[in-house]
Every structure is written in C-alpha cells, then in structure tokens.
Amino acid sequence: MKARDKRRGLVLVNTGEGKGKSSSALGMVFRAAGWGMKVCVIQYIKGQWKTGEHKAAERFDNIEWHALGDGFTWDTKNPEQDIKTSRSIWEFSKEKIKSEAYDFVLLDEINYCCGYQWITGQEIAEFIKNEKPSWMHLVLTGRNAAPEVIEVADTVTHMTLVKHAYTQGIKAEQGVEF
C-alpha cells in the first residue's frame, strides 16, 4: 500500500437514478480493504437490517461499519427526525474523517440528504475542500448529488436507469439487492 505522503486522496461521487451507486462504492471498499487500507463505511439512510455486504465486511478487521440511518425515508412521516438523524450522522462523519484513522471513507447515501436539503451541498463541499486529509479517499453515494459536491469531486459517475426489476413487480432479491 502506498504511504499516505505518496497518495493523492480522491473524492468520488456516485449519483443518478440508476441502480449500482452503493454497490460500486462497496466494491471500492473491499478493494481498499484488500490492499490493507483502514476503511470506514457510514450509511446515512439504510437502517439496521442485515445486508450481505455488511456480513462480508465483518470478515475484515480493517473495515469499520456504521449503519446509522432510520431506514428508507422518502415516505417519511417525521421529517424533523430525518433532519436530526442526518445532521447527527454528518457530525459523526466529520469526526471520523478528521480523526485521520482511515485511508478510505464511504458516506453511503449522503447525497439523498442534500436532495432533501437536510445537509447542504455547500457545507459538504467546504468540509471536503478545507478539512478532508489530502491522502484520504472519500466516496459519496446517492441520488441528487449537490452541484457543489460534484464540483469538488475528482470523479463523478451518474447511474442512468434503463430498466429495473422492481418496476416489473419483482421484489428485492437476497444477494443482489441486499
């Protein structure tokens, strides 16, 4: 693994309506862990339910996993709670990033929080520019990535929905969706 002083930490954004934003980011999580990097995964929306990727991460001693969200909130009945939870996770995320304990951090589904205006794109972008260690890789996923976040990112991928099994009445399948 490259020493921190020889590494340029990248900021990557996976956004768009299509499937694969978190899946792609989790591929990078396991790639980084495979190289011996210390990884931190922080999930903003997904609740406490078990996923295959979380079960796989438990096999690595260099992946720290935090599923902190209240669950899928687009049908929320309590927006004040969603804002409070998102703000709390954002503060936690900043602490983890500033700790310099990790080589790679995934903020899974944080972009949704910008889309709902629970966290502003401006504050995320300012934090990335001013406080993210230069050697740390940072990945942000979710629909509705803020223009300010896209601007500070090194790589932005927009997933385009062509067809999805769910719209055909097919429920989420273990091993593919979770």
C-alpha positions in Angstrom: 0.0 0.0 0.0 1.2 3.5 -0.9 2.3 5.5 2.1 0.0 8.4 2.9 2.6 11.0 2.0 2.8 9.5 -1.5 -1.0 9.2 -2.1 -3.4 11.6 -3.6 -6.8 11.0 -1.9 -9.6 11.1 -4.4 -13.2 12.3 -4.0 -15.7 10.2 -5.9 -19.4 10.7 -6.3 -21.9 8.0 -7.5 -25.2 9.6 -8.2 -28.2 9.3 -10.5 -31.5 7.4 -10.8 -30.0 4.0 -11.8 -29.0 1.1 -9.6 -25.4 0.5 -8.6 -24.3 3.6 -6.7 -23.7 1.9 -3.4 -22.7 -1.4 -5.0 -20.0 0.3 -6.9 -18.8 2.1 -3.8 -18.8 -1.1 -1.8 -16.6 -2.7 -4.5 -14.1 0.1 -3.8 -14.5 -0.5 -0.1 -13.4 -4.2 -0.5 -10.7 -3.2 -3.0 -9.2 -0.8 -0.5 -9.5 -3.2 2.4 -7.8 -5.9 0.3 -4.8 -3.6 -0.1 -4.7 -3.2 3.7 -6.2 0.2 3.9 -8.3 1.1 7.0 -11.8 1.7 5.8 -14.8 3.4 7.4 -18.4 2.9 6.0 -21.1 5.3 7.2 -24.6 4.7 6.0 -27.0 7.6 6.1 -30.3 6.1 5.0 -30.2 2.3 5.4 -31.4 1.2 8.8 -30.2 -1.6 11.0 -31.3 -4.5 8.7 -28.6 -7.0 7.8 -27.1 -6.9 4.3 -24.7 -9.3 2.5 -22.1 -6.5 2.2 -22.2 -5.8 5.9 -21.9 -9.6 6.6 -18.9 -9.7 4.3 -17.3 -6.6 5.9 -17.4 -8.3 9.3 -14.8 -10.7 7.9 -12.3 -7.9 7.6 -10.6 -6.4 10.6 -9.8 -3.2 8.7 -13.4 -2.3 7.8 -15.4 -0.3 10.4 -19.1 -0.3 9.6 -21.8 2.2 10.8 -25.4 1.8 9.7 -26.8 4.9 11.3 -29.9 5.9 9.3 -33.5 5.5 10.3 -34.3 3.4 7.2 -35.7 4.4 3.8 -37.2 7.9 4.5 -38.7 9.0 1.2 -42.1 8.2 2.6 -41.3 9.8 5.9 -43.9 10.7 8.4 -41.4 12.6 10.6 -39.2 15.0 8.6 -37.9 16.7 11.7 -36.5 13.4 12.9 -34.9 12.7 9.5 -33.2 16.1 9.6 -32.0 15.5 13.2 -30.7 12.0 12.3 -28.9 13.2 9.1 -27.3 16.1 10.9 -26.1 13.8 13.7 -24.6 11.4 11.1 -22.9 14.3 9.3 -21.3 15.4 12.6 -20.2 11.8 13.2 -18.8 11.5 9.7 -16.8 14.7 10.1 -15.3 13.4 13.3 -14.3 10.1 11.7 -12.7 11.9 8.7 -10.8 14.4 10.8 -9.5 11.7 13.1 -7.2 10.6 10.3 -7.6 7.0 11.4 -8.9 5.9 7.9 -7.4 5.7 4.4 -10.8 5.4 2.8 -14.3 6.6 3.9 -17.6 5.8 2.3 -20.5 8.2 3.0 -23.3 5.9 1.7 -26.4 7.7 0.5 -25.4 11.1 1.9 -26.4 12.7 -1.4 -30.1 12.0 -0.6 -29.7 14.2 2.4 -28.7 17.1 0.1 -31.6 16.4 -2.2 -34.0 16.7 0.7 -32.0 19.7 2.0 -31.2 18.2 5.3 -27.5 18.9 4.8 -26.4 21.5 2.2 -24.1 20.7 -0.6 -22.2 23.9 0.2 -21.3 22.7 3.7 -20.2 19.2 2.4 -18.1 20.8 -0.3 -16.5 23.3 2.1 -15.6 20.4 4.5 -14.1 18.4 1.7 -12.0 21.3 0.5 -10.9 22.5 3.9 -10.8 19.5 6.2 -10.5 16.2 4.4 -7.0 14.9 4.7 -5.3 15.2 1.3 -4.3 11.5 1.2 -7.8 10.1 2.2 -10.1 8.6 -0.4 -13.7 9.7 0.1 -16.8 8.3 -1.7 -20.3 9.9 -1.6 -23.3 8.0 -2.9 -27.0 8.6 -3.5 -29.3 10.3 -5.9 -29.4 14.1 -6.1 -25.7 14.9 -5.5 -25.4 18.6 -4.9 -23.7 20.7 -7.7 -21.2 22.0 -5.1 -20.2 18.4 -4.2 -20.0 17.4 -7.9 -17.7 20.5 -8.4 -15.2 19.4 -5.7 -15.2 15.7 -6.7 -12.4 14.2 -8.8 -14.6 11.6 -10.3 -18.4 11.7 -10.7 -20.5 8.8 -12.1 -24.1 9.3 -13.0 -26.0 6.0 -13.0 -28.8 6.0 -15.5 -31.9 3.9 -15.0 -32.7 1.9 -18.2 -34.8 -0.9 -16.6 -35.3 -2.2 -13.0 -36.8 -5.4 -11.8 -38.8 -3.6 -9.1 -40.9 -1.7 -11.7 -41.8 -5.1 -13.1 -43.2 -6.3 -9.7 -40.1 -8.3 -8.7 -39.2 -7.9 -5.0 -35.7 -7.3 -3.8 -33.6 -10.4 -4.1 -31.0 -11.5 -1.5 -27.5 -11.4 -2.9 -28.4 -8.7 -5.5 -30.3 -6.0 -3.6 -29.2 -6.7 -0.1 
